Amino acid sequence: MNFEWIRTTLPAGCDAGTFPAYAPGSHEFVVVEHGTLHLGIGDAVYDLTAGDSVYFPADTRHAYANRTGEPCTYYVAALIMRPRTARPG
């Protein structure tokens, strides 16, 4: 398993794109510091503002965008599952 802690600022009008589903058992927690984050999770869409947070199983596609005229800063804490591989010798 990998743990990622990321702080991202999307400029006004920025679309960070769609991320593919991670391995089953992966999780993401998102907290918006300021601005408005347009978050797509599978077929669902959420607009999160400062102070909002969300959890979702990250084994579905997900997308991040800022569709406003102001920057948006948010944090992602992600637990990404990785397949186990045999270690040499």
C-alpha positions in Angstrom: 0.0 0.0 0.0 1.2 3.5 -0.7 0.1 6.6 1.3 0.0 10.0 -0.5 -0.6 13.4 1.1 -1.0 16.0 -1.5 -1.8 19.8 -1.4 -2.9 21.1 -4.8 -3.9 24.5 -6.1 -5.8 24.6 -9.3 -5.8 28.0 -11.1 -9.1 29.5 -12.2 -10.7 27.5 -15.0 -8.2 24.6 -14.6 -9.3 21.0 -15.3 -6.8 18.5 -13.8 -8.4 15.7 -15.8 -9.8 12.3 -15.0 -7.8 9.7 -13.1 -8.4 6.0 -13.7 -9.7 3.7 -11.0 -7.0 2.6 -8.5 -6.8 -1.0 -7.3 -9.7 -2.4 -5.3 -9.4 -1.3 -1.6 -8.0 2.1 -2.4 -9.4 5.2 -0.6 -9.2 9.0 -1.0 -10.1 11.7 1.5 -10.4 15.2 0.1 -10.6 18.5 2.0 -11.0 21.9 0.4 -8.9 24.7 1.9 -10.3 27.6 -0.2 -12.2 28.1 -3.5 -14.6 25.6 -5.1 -13.5 22.1 -6.3 -15.6 20.3 -8.9 -15.1 16.7 -8.1 -16.3 13.8 -10.2 -16.5 10.3 -8.7 -17.8 7.7 -11.2 -21.0 9.2 -12.6 -21.6 11.5 -9.6 -20.5 15.2 -9.5 -19.9 17.3 -6.4 -19.0 21.0 -5.9 -17.1 21.4 -2.7 -16.2 24.7 -1.1 -13.9 25.8 1.7 -14.2 23.5 4.7 -16.0 20.7 2.8 -14.6 17.2 2.9 -15.4 13.9 1.3 -14.3 10.3 1.4 -14.7 7.9 -1.5 -13.4 4.5 -2.5 -10.8 5.3 -5.2 -11.4 2.1 -7.2 -13.5 4.2 -9.5 -12.5 6.9 -12.0 -12.4 10.4 -10.4 -11.8 13.9 -11.7 -10.7 17.2 -10.3 -11.5 20.6 -11.8 -11.9 24.3 -10.9 -14.6 25.8 -12.9 -14.6 29.2 -11.2 -12.6 32.4 -11.7 -10.6 32.1 -8.5 -7.9 29.6 -7.5 -8.9 26.5 -5.5 -6.7 24.7 -3.0 -7.4 21.3 -1.7 -5.8 18.3 0.1 -5.9 14.7 -0.8 -5.0 11.8 1.5 -4.9 8.7 -0.5 -4.3 5.1 0.4 -3.5 3.3 -2.8 -3.4 -0.4 -2.9 -0.7 -2.1 -5.0 -0.5 -5.7 -6.0 2.0 -7.7 -4.0 5.0 -9.0 -5.9 7.5 -11.6 -4.9 10.7 -10.1 -3.6 14.0 -11.5 -4.9 15.9 -14.0 -2.9 
